[in-house]
Amino acid sequence: MDKELESRVDEVFEKTVKPVFKELIEQYNAVNGYEVKIVPECPLIMGIKRHKSIFLKHPDGIEMIVCVYWIEGYERLFAANIMMVSFNKTFDIYTVSREELKKQIKFLGGLGR
């Protein structure tokens, strides 16, 4: 295992993923009928070493789960709406920003409308 890569992944989850999820919960949960919270779900993909998922329930009752995950050995971070398999996005683990990740999570979760 590449210790530099693993260290970078830990840093991205602590300094980028967790704060983005916190911001989205603060911004949307219990506002205009939305429910937003952290959940344990993860896609069934071999090799996922680390993940974090957020549940988004829209006022019209539509439910989505967006998972941000890292597959061991890859230099890419993945974000996917695991309830709509065709929607996903990848990010370079060394250059991903909070703004970029937040924008894509909002899109994948249907919050960008």
N, C-alpha and C positions, 0 to 999 in steps of 0.2 A: 504494500500500500504506500502510495506517495504521501508522505507526511505533510508536505507543503500544500498539496491539493486538499487533503482532509482538513487541515487548519483553515484554509480559505473557505471551505464549505461551512465549517463551524462559525466563522466570522460572518458569512453572508446570512446564515439563518438567524444569528443573534442580532446583527446590526441592520439587516434589510428586511428579511421575511417577517420576523416577529413584530417590528415596529409598524410595518405596512398593515398587517392583520389588526393590530391594536387600533390604528387610525381608522380603518374601515368599520370596525365595531363601534368606535366612538361616533363616527360620522353617520352611520346608517341604522344601528340597532334601536328599535322602538321609535323610529322616526317615520311618520307617514305609513305605518303599517308594516315596515320591514322587520325581520328578525335576522340577526347576524351573530354567529358565535363560532368558536373553535370547536372542531369535532375530530375524532380519531381516525376517520375513514381514510383509506389510501387505495389507489388503483392496484389491481393484481398484476404487477409487472415484476419479473425476476430482477434481482439486483438492487432494488431500492434500499438505500442505506439510511436515508434521512428524509423525513417529510413533515409537512404541517398543512392542515386542511381547515377551510372556513366554509360554514354552512350559510347560505343566503336564501331566505324565504321572502318572496316578493308579496306586496299587498294583494295581488290577484291570486295568491296561493301557489304560484310556481316555485319549486324548490330546486336549488342547485348547490353543488359542492365543488369548490375549486381547491385543488391540491397542488402545492408546490413541493417538488421532490427532486432528489439527487440520486442518480444511479452510480454506485461505486465504480470508480475508475474513469468516469466521464468528466470532461471539463465543461459540461453544460448543466444548467439548472432548468428543470421542466416545470411548467404550470399547465394544468389541464382541468377542464370542467369534467369531472369523472362521471357525471350523469349524462353527458353528451359527448361521447368518446371522440367525435370528430373535431372537437375544438381543443387545441393545445398550442403552446408557444414555448420556445426554448430561449435561454439567455446564456451568454458567456459568463462563466463563474467568476472571472476576474474583472469584468467590467459592468455587471448588472448594477443598476441604481434603484433606489427606493421609488423614484418617480416612474421609471419605466415599468417596474414590477407592479406598482399600484395601478397604473393605467391598464395593464393587461389583465390583472385580476378583476378589476371593475368590468372590463369588456367580457371576459370569460364568464363572469357571474351575472351578466345582464344589467349592470348598474350604470353603464355608460349611455343609456338612452336619454 
